[in-house]
Amino acid sequence: MLTIIDHIREINPEAVLWDGLNDAVIGIDEKYRAVYSVDAIINVLEETNDWSREDAMEWYQFNISTAYVGEYTPVLVFLKKGPPK
């Protein structure tokens, strides 16, 4: 059985996938771009780097939320109201 990551790679080899954040992928959109949960990204950054929530959020904001790497830049969504706390 294909994982969501395998499925994205299979249907859109040009899709951008952020290294180390596979657990934060929650789906794909109509352009076959990866869709990430922002809260899950923050959680993964905290756990894998042993960072505080504040450090993880700062790194996310500087390195991911502002990144545009072409037509298949991943989609970032908030599953809760407002930015992560």
C-alpha positions as CSV (number, residue, x, y, z in Angstrom):
1,M,0.0,0.0,0.0
2,L,1.3,3.4,-1.0
3,T,1.9,6.1,1.6
4,I,0.7,9.6,0.9
5,I,4.3,10.6,0.2
6,D,4.7,7.7,-2.3
7,H,1.4,8.7,-3.9
8,I,2.5,12.4,-4.3
9,R,5.8,11.3,-5.8
10,E,4.1,8.9,-8.2
11,I,1.5,11.4,-9.5
12,N,3.7,14.5,-9.4
13,P,7.5,13.9,-9.4
14,E,8.0,17.7,-9.4
15,A,6.1,18.2,-6.1
16,V,8.3,19.7,-3.4
17,L,8.4,17.7,-0.1
18,W,10.1,19.2,2.9
19,D,12.9,17.0,4.3
20,G,12.1,15.4,7.6
21,L,8.5,16.5,7.7
22,N,6.7,13.5,6.1
23,D,4.7,13.0,9.3
24,A,3.2,16.5,8.8
25,V,1.7,15.8,5.3
26,I,-2.0,15.5,5.5
27,G,-3.0,15.3,1.9
28,I,-2.7,16.7,-1.6
29,D,-4.5,19.5,-3.4
30,E,-5.9,19.7,-6.9
31,K,-2.5,20.6,-8.4
32,Y,-1.0,17.5,-6.8
33,R,1.0,19.6,-4.3
34,A,1.7,18.2,-0.8
35,V,-0.5,19.7,1.9
36,Y,1.1,20.1,5.3
37,S,-0.5,20.8,8.7
38,V,1.3,23.8,10.2
39,D,0.7,22.5,13.8
40,A,2.1,19.1,12.9
41,I,5.2,20.8,11.3
42,I,5.8,22.7,14.6
43,N,5.4,19.4,16.5
44,V,7.9,17.5,14.3
45,L,10.4,20.3,14.6
46,E,10.1,20.4,18.4
47,E,10.5,16.6,18.7
48,T,13.2,15.9,16.1
49,N,15.4,18.9,17.2
50,D,14.6,19.0,20.9
51,W,13.5,22.6,20.5
52,S,11.1,24.7,22.5
53,R,7.8,25.5,20.8
54,E,8.9,29.1,20.4
55,D,12.2,28.0,18.7
56,A,10.3,25.6,16.4
57,M,7.7,28.3,15.5
58,E,10.5,30.8,14.7
59,W,12.4,28.4,12.5
60,Y,9.1,27.5,10.7
61,Q,8.2,31.1,10.1
62,F,11.7,32.0,8.8
63,N,12.4,28.8,6.7
64,I,9.1,27.3,5.7
65,S,6.2,29.7,5.8
66,T,7.9,32.3,3.6
67,A,9.4,29.8,1.2
68,Y,8.4,29.8,-2.5
69,V,10.2,27.2,-4.5
70,G,8.1,27.1,-7.6
71,E,4.7,26.0,-8.9
72,Y,4.7,22.9,-6.7
73,T,5.6,24.6,-3.4
74,P,3.7,22.8,-0.7
75,V,0.4,24.1,0.7
76,L,0.4,25.0,4.4
77,V,-2.8,24.8,6.4
78,F,-3.9,25.6,9.9
79,L,-6.3,22.9,11.1
80,K,-7.2,24.9,14.2
81,K,-8.3,28.5,14.4
82,G,-5.3,30.8,14.1
83,P,-1.6,30.2,14.2
84,P,-0.1,27.5,16.4
85,K,0.2,28.3,20.1
